[in-house]
Amino acid sequence: MMATATNKQVVLKGYVDGTPKETDLELKQSILSSLTAPEGSSALLVKNLFLSCDPYMFRRMRQFYGSYIPPFVPGQPIEGFGVARVIDSDDPEFQPGDLISGTTRWEEYSLIRKHEQLRKIDPQLDVPLSYHLGLLGMPGFTAHAGFYEVCSPRKGETVLVSAASGAVGQLVGQLARLHGCYVVGSAGSSKKVDLLKNKLKFDEAFNYKDERDLNAALKRYFPQGIDIYFDNVGGEMLDAALLNMRMNGRIAVCGMVSQHGHSDPRGIHNLYNLISKRVKMQGFLQSDYLNLFPKFVDHVVDHYRKGNITYIEDLSEGLESAPAAFIGLLSGKNVGKQVICVARE
Amino acid sequence: MMATATNKQVVLKGYVDGTPKETDLELKQSILSSLTAPEGSSALLVKNLFLSCDPYMFRRMRQFYGSYIPPFVPGQPIEGFGVARVIDSDDPEFQPGDLISGTTRWEEYSLIRKHEQLRKIDPQLDVPLSYHLGLLGMPGFTAHAGFYEVCSPRKGETVLVSAASGAVGQLVGQLARLHGCYVVGSAGSSKKVDLLKNKLKFDEAFNYKDERDLNAALKRYFPQGIDIYFDNVGGEMLDAALLNMRMNGRIAVCGMVSQHGHSDPRGIHNLYNLISKRVKMQGFLQSDYLNLFPKFVDHVVDHYRKGNITYIEDLSEGLESAPAAFIGLLSGKNVGKQVICVARE
């Protein structure tokens, strides 16, 4: 006789048209007939510990198939990156008790299959487990790949980072500082600005909501212009940055959270500066650089152990808190990387 | 006693705010005290033969110093590329009778100094003199540098060229065909479309003014998407191209004649596709690649002699015709590269 288990889930009610709301998600309880990975399935039955809230996920709430990732399935728990413990395994590479990070679902227990980004967590690493969703996870690797591979930084260059205290931005800024760059972060509250300047060691930071004229703000912080803009937001900040790029500047287009996958309602008006300043603007996804992942982990863990890098998380307790925490990303309620703690072990 | 000479000139009346008009330029007659290059001036006194009308010149009609080239000086003849014959020289590298191409002024006779792009024309080349303003001049070299250096083309890739029958576009398309690419050109009249298909050997061409939905038009010509967009116009065509780029596509941002240096009034809305398709978008100027100029001349002259490349010019007779010919560029009145013939020899 197999033991059944209840399984709380966060489910997408239906596809979203406008701005996603908390009520587009609902908590459900389902029943698992057993906590086992079926024989022949090559799958893992895992207990989810930490779940990641990431802006790209908003696009999956819309019925749009033209993106690099298909939409969520209504009525099903949503998918996302997570850290989990293997309970049962039909894959010989994984054993019960193993800790893994990779794509899982927003529920207590998931049956998952091996995939490109599913990794066994090395217990020797000795970093907080949740960091595998941020500093050592997809956002951290996005920062690493984007900064080193797309921005081609040189010592002494000037760097602007938007959404600078977010999951990606905070690491970009710290890597840039360690590389010998001058780094300015933009964020949406005085608390975040304070963290950027005092905890994350950015050279300067400002609250874009306090600036009536973003162009003037950028001229103040970059009197000689911007060599590298690591763009996490698109929209008006991108337009203002275009006006302030230096000759041969680079723009890494990493996210457009201000548009969350919709076309930009306001439009970008200053692309002409790409010509006059010979600027390269490049979109990228971390998944194209996975061969660099081991190097990234070594590099970041080394700096973390030496105290050169810190990482700020916004930890939300319990699956019940997940919808509010996730939707809060849209308005920047989170301070640092937003993570849901489903269970501690 | 030195002979004086009259010198007809095309002069900028004053800085322009909105769209440049023919009446912003005027014909003047000045007097040259002599047709000589003053001793110690290191200058050349030249007789201008052909003058080039190029879209970048519109920006120089505005009082704007943020571009890569300063504004024209009101009351003075405007500057531009030209082909001229040396009448007198105080520079030992040039002799009376030499033919040169480079920056000169819109007048019958100019006193010019050696500069980066001033070149002696090799009479052995045996191509029409005016071609040194187009096929073998700045526009041709823009096509060459942009296509080979910025677009990194591979055989079999799909290429969209806007303003495709223009001074730059017609060569881009022909180079792309010779490189083994599939090339579609967009232009603004049925006559130009006909030239693209039948004379310039593009695979396909369409009149963008006949298309109510540019996105649908591009989907028709590029069912598999666009690898390379050589953008000479910006605006709506760029926005539609962004929706149709293929994975790892490249956009060479060469000109935004639709905006002639003003910020885009409509705005670009589809930059999100840079991320999902990992597209590189790069602004460039030919002047950054001048070390490749000799290679370019060899390459293009070789193809021209073999009959692999043709070049369409729109030749306008006399300095009197210059203001109308120049302003006509803005509405695409020219068919092919617009040149003013000031004198035949």
HADDOCK unambig.tbl for C-alpha pairs under 7 A between the chains (distance, minus, plus):
assign (segid A and resid 67 and name CA) (segid B and resid 276 and name CA) 6.02 0.50 0.50
assign (segid A and resid 68 and name CA) (segid B and resid 276 and name CA) 5.58 0.50 0.50
assign (segid A and resid 253 and name CA) (segid B and resid 275 and name CA) 6.40 0.50 0.50
assign (segid A and resid 254 and name CA) (segid B and resid 275 and name CA) 6.63 0.50 0.50
assign (segid A and resid 256 and name CA) (segid B and resid 272 and name CA) 6.89 0.50 0.50
assign (segid A and resid 261 and name CA) (segid B and resid 272 and name CA) 6.76 0.50 0.50
assign (segid A and resid 263 and name CA) (segid B and resid 269 and name CA) 5.26 0.50 0.50
assign (segid A and resid 263 and name CA) (segid B and resid 270 and name CA) 5.38 0.50 0.50
assign (segid A and resid 263 and name CA) (segid B and resid 272 and name CA) 6.97 0.50 0.50
assign (segid A and resid 264 and name CA) (segid B and resid 269 and name CA) 4.69 0.50 0.50
assign (segid A and resid 264 and name CA) (segid B and resid 270 and name CA) 6.69 0.50 0.50
assign (segid A and resid 265 and name CA) (segid B and resid 269 and name CA) 6.73 0.50 0.50
assign (segid A and resid 267 and name CA) (segid B and resid 267 and name CA) 4.08 0.50 0.50
assign (segid A and resid 267 and name CA) (segid B and resid 268 and name CA) 4.74 0.50 0.50
assign (segid A and resid 267 and name CA) (segid B and resid 269 and name CA) 4.73 0.50 0.50
assign (segid A and resid 268 and name CA) (segid B and resid 267 and name CA) 4.73 0.50 0.50
assign (segid A and resid 268 and name CA) (segid B and resid 268 and name CA) 4.76 0.50 0.50
assign (segid A and resid 268 and name CA) (segid B and resid 269 and name CA) 6.50 0.50 0.50
assign (segid A and resid 269 and name CA) (segid B and resid 263 and name CA) 5.20 0.50 0.50
assign (segid A and resid 269 and name CA) (segid B and resid 264 and name CA) 4.64 0.50 0.50
assign (segid A and resid 269 and name CA) (segid B and resid 265 and name CA) 6.69 0.50 0.50
assign (segid A and resid 269 and name CA) (segid B and resid 267 and name CA) 4.71 0.50 0.50
assign (segid A and resid 269 and name CA) (segid B and resid 268 and name CA) 6.48 0.50 0.50
assign (segid A and resid 270 and name CA) (segid B and resid 263 and name CA) 5.32 0.50 0.50
assign (segid A and resid 270 and name CA) (segid B and resid 264 and name CA) 6.66 0.50 0.50
assign (segid A and resid 272 and name CA) (segid B and resid 256 and name CA) 6.86 0.50 0.50
assign (segid A and resid 272 and name CA) (segid B and resid 261 and name CA) 6.74 0.50 0.50
assign (segid A and resid 272 and name CA) (segid B and resid 263 and name CA) 6.96 0.50 0.50
assign (segid A and resid 274 and name CA) (segid B and resid 282 and name CA) 6.63 0.50 0.50
assign (segid A and resid 274 and name CA) (segid B and resid 283 and name CA) 4.53 0.50 0.50
assign (segid A and resid 275 and name CA) (segid B and resid 253 and name CA) 6.40 0.50 0.50
assign (segid A and resid 275 and name CA) (segid B and resid 254 and name CA) 6.63 0.50 0.50
assign (segid A and resid 275 and name CA) (segid B and resid 283 and name CA) 4.01 0.50 0.50
assign (segid A and resid 275 and name CA) (segid B and resid 284 and name CA) 5.17 0.50 0.50
assign (segid A and resid 275 and name CA) (segid B and resid 285 and name CA) 6.72 0.50 0.50
assign (segid A and resid 276 and name CA) (segid B and resid 67 and name CA) 5.99 0.50 0.50
assign (segid A and resid 276 and name CA) (segid B and resid 68 and name CA) 5.57 0.50 0.50
assign (segid A and resid 278 and name CA) (segid B and resid 282 and name CA) 6.90 0.50 0.50
assign (segid A and resid 278 and name CA) (segid B and resid 283 and name CA) 4.64 0.50 0.50
assign (segid A and resid 278 and name CA) (segid B and resid 284 and name CA) 4.70 0.50 0.50
assign (segid A and resid 278 and name CA) (segid B and resid 285 and name CA) 6.93 0.50 0.50
assign (segid A and resid 279 and name CA) (segid B and resid 282 and name CA) 5.88 0.50 0.50
assign (segid A and resid 279 and name CA) (segid B and resid 283 and name CA) 5.42 0.50 0.50
assign (segid A and resid 280 and name CA) (segid B and resid 281 and name CA) 5.92 0.50 0.50
assign (segid A and resid 280 and name CA) (segid B and resid 282 and name CA) 4.35 0.50 0.50
assign (segid A and resid 280 and name CA) (segid B and resid 283 and name CA) 6.39 0.50 0.50
assign (segid A and resid 281 and name CA) (segid B and resid 280 and name CA) 5.93 0.50 0.50
assign (segid A and resid 281 and name CA) (segid B and resid 281 and name CA) 5.10 0.50 0.50
assign (segid A and resid 281 and name CA) (segid B and resid 282 and name CA) 6.03 0.50 0.50
assign (segid A and resid 282 and name CA) (segid B and resid 274 and name CA) 6.65 0.50 0.50
assign (segid A and resid 282 and name CA) (segid B and resid 278 and name CA) 6.90 0.50 0.50
assign (segid A and resid 282 and name CA) (segid B and resid 279 and name CA) 5.89 0.50 0.50
assign (segid A and resid 282 and name CA) (segid B and resid 280 and name CA) 4.36 0.50 0.50
assign (segid A and resid 282 and name CA) (segid B and resid 281 and name CA) 6.04 0.50 0.50
assign (segid A and resid 283 and name CA) (segid B and resid 274 and name CA) 4.56 0.50 0.50
assign (segid A and resid 283 and name CA) (segid B and resid 275 and name CA) 4.00 0.50 0.50
assign (segid A and resid 283 and name CA) (segid B and resid 278 and name CA) 4.65 0.50 0.50
assign (segid A and resid 283 and name CA) (segid B and resid 279 and name CA) 5.44 0.50 0.50
assign (segid A and resid 283 and name CA) (segid B and resid 280 and name CA) 6.42 0.50 0.50
assign (segid A and resid 284 and name CA) (segid B and resid 275 and name CA) 5.18 0.50 0.50
assign (segid A and resid 284 and name CA) (segid B and resid 278 and name CA) 4.73 0.50 0.50
assign (segid A and resid 285 and name CA) (segid B and resid 275 and name CA) 6.73 0.50 0.50
assign (segid A and resid 285 and name CA) (segid B and resid 278 and name CA) 6.96 0.50 0.50
